[in-house]
Each structure stands twice: as structure tokens, then as C-alpha cells.
Amino acid sequence: MKKLLKLTLIILLAIVVLFGIAGCGNKKEENEKEETKAETEEISNGKSKTYNVFSKIKDSYLITLEGKTENEKNETLTMALKGKNMYMDTKSEGEHATMIYKDGTIYIISHDEKAYIVMPGDENEMDGMTLISEDDINEMEEAEYKAGKETIDGVEYDYEEYEDEEAQERYYFIGTELKYVKTTYAEEEKVELLKVVEITPNVDDKLFEVPADYTKVEF
């Protein structure tokens, strides 16, 4: 999930630089916060619920999340993979941008401007930008994780927590369904809680097409 959130900033920065969009939407002060309460915790390892979720969608997935991310705006984030094709879409206050990688080419799309740019893409570099790699899944299969229960907005969830030098990631479940992901960054002391809206291995090929009525911008 760390990759997903960082890629959002990359796309929005590209939109600002290449299209000259200043991102002047008004910020809203959010007084409402998800109420969380930690309860019990234990150490486990092996095939977790988190491992089972991601191992089933490693070759093809579409995942949509909602919440406040690194740029302090409420966003809807969608990321998809099908074969070698990749898709990432971010919607926030006054901004809607998409990045598509297909057939060795990157398309960065500004839906607000109804325009897009094209640039060459390296398949090896793009492999490192997937939501979760095969290596990540293999490590997760044997990795140690913390398991416990936590209440979010009055609802109790089971969670599984993984940690590395960059961040701590906690995955919340009801039964075997992934409901939330919380990322706590080690250096920045920043916490992001995202609600899982959809997660599926089914991806429509139309997702990787640039809208026909959009204008190509040369740079």
C-alpha cells in the first residue's frame, strides 16, 4: 500500500508540471476523524488473511480505497493490474488524474483538462510500481506479523500488522474480507487510514484506454 500512496503524489506532480495545473482547490478542515481503539495483540507468522487476499490477486487486480492521504486531501484511489498493463486513478477535491501503462508506453491523463501526455515506459521499472509484487507475497508467506482486534467507529475488526524500516501497515478484516488499511510511516510520524471500497481480480480491458475525445499534449 505504501507504493499506492506515493504513486498518487507522482501522478499529481506530473499533472502540475506538464499541464500547468496549480491545484487551487480550497482545503476543508476536517473535524471528523475515525475513532480507533486498540485492544488485544499477539505475534503470529505464516499464511495470514492478508497473504491470502493478495496471493489470489497477484496477477490481476482492481482495488479502490478512500481516505485522507499524504497530500491532506480526501481521495479515492484506484489501482489495477492485468498482465503487463497498469492503471492508477486518483480523485480528490478539484482534481482527477490517471496514469496508464500499456505496451511500453505511459499515458498521464488530466480529466479536468480532458488532455493527456505520452511518454516511454520501462517494463522493468513499472514492475517495481505494482501494488504488491510476487517477492512481497513470497516474503509475507513466512513473515512474522502481529494479530489483534481494534475498534474503528464503533465496529470491531481483526487486524494483521506488518512492519519494516519504512512503515508499519495494519490490515483490518471482518471475517476474511479486507475492510481498512492503516499505514504509519516511521520517519514522518504520519498515519493514513484508508477504507477498502472494492478489491477484485476482475479487470475490464477498457480501463487501459485513453478517452477518445481527449487531446494529446506535446511537451
C-alpha positions, -999 to 999 in steps of 0.1 A, spaced: 0 0 0 30 23 6 36 23 -32 0 32 -40 0 63 -19 34 75 -31 24 70 -67 -6 93 -61 18 121 -55 39 113 -85 8 115 -108 -4 147 -94 31 163 -96 33 152 -133 -1 168 -139 10 201 -123 43 202 -142 32 191 -176 -3 207 -177 4 237 -155 -24 229 -131 -19 247 -98 -42 227 -77 -61 256 -63 -90 238 -47 -100 250 -13 -89 229 16 -116 218 40 -108 214 76 -119 180 87 -130 178 123 -144 143 118 -119 116 125 -122 79 126 -123 68 162 -100 39 168 -93 18 198 -67 -9 201 -74 -40 222 -55 -73 222 -24 -83 202 -4 -115 196 26 -125 174 20 -149 146 36 -160 113 28 -180 82 -1 -177 58 -23 -148 71 -56 -134 59 -36 -106 43 -14 -131 25 -45 -150 12 -61 -118 -1 -30 -106 -21 -18 -141 -33 -52 -145 -50 -49 -113 -70 -12 -110 -77 -16 -114 -115 -48 -94 -119 -65 -69 -95 -85 -38 -92 -85 -22 -57 -103 11 -47 -97 29 -15 -110 60 1 -95 83 28 -71 112 35 -36 106 21 -2 123 22 -14 155 5 -40 160 32 -70 157 9 -98 132 9 -91 110 -21 -105 80 -39 -76 58 -52 -80 30 -77 -51 8 -89 -53 -21 -114 -31 -46 -130 -38 -70 -158 -10 -88 -174 17 -61 -180 -9 -33 -182 -12 -10 -152 -37 16 -142 -38 42 -114 -65 68 -108 -68 94 -81 -98 117 -74 -96 144 -48 -110 179 -42 -110 195 -77 -85 171 -92 -89 139 -112 -58 122 -128 -50 88 -142 -18 70 -152 -19 41 -176 10 19 -186 4 -2 -217 26 -17 -244 57 1 -232 41 35 -231 29 57 -202 -2 78 -205 -7 106 -179 -43 119 -181 -58 151 -167 -96 146 -167 -101 182 -157 -84 193 -188 -96 165 -210 -60 161 -221 -31 136 -219 6 132 -225 25 102 -237 60 91 -227 81 59 -230 79 35 -201 103 8 -190 87 -25 -182 113 -34 -155 108 -1 -137 70 -4 -139 72 -39 -123 85 -21 -92 54 1 -91 28 -26 -87 7 -26 -56 23 -57 -43 50 -78 -60 54 -115 -62 85 -111 -40 64 -92 -14 39 -120 -14 65 -147 -10 81 -128 20 46 -124 35 40 -161 33 66 -167 61 68 -133 77 61 -126 113 31 -103 120 11 -91 149 -26 -101 151 -52 -85 173 -85 -66 175 -93 -29 171 -124 -9 170 -129 17 143 -160 40 145 -177 15 169 -171 -16 148 -146 -42 160 -121 -56 134 -95 -83 134 -62 -69 122 -28 -81 110 2 -59 112 34 -60 92 64 -37 98 96 -28 80 121 1 82 98 24 62 64 19 77 40 -2 97 10 -15 78 -21 -28 95 -48 -47 76 -83 -48 91 -108 -76 84 -143 -87 91 -141 -125 86 -118 -128 56 -129 -95 39 -103 -67 39 -120 -35 51 -93 -10 60 -56 -4 56 -36 18 80 -1 29 72 21 45 98 53 60 84 84 56 105 103 88 97 73 112 91 53 101 121 22 102 98 -8 79 99 -31 72 70 -63 51 73 -79 41 41 -112 23 36 -113 -6 11 -142 1 -12 -135 -27 -37 -110 -54 -43 -114 -79 -71 -93 -99 -96 -117 -89 -124 -103 -61 -146 -120 -46 -177 -97 -40 -206 -114 -7 -213 -97 6 -182 -64 9 -201 -78 30 -229 -75 68 -231 -108 85 -237 -112 91 -274 -123 128 -271 -92 138 -250 -65 159 -266 -29 148 -268 -5 174 -254 31 176 -268 59 186 -245 
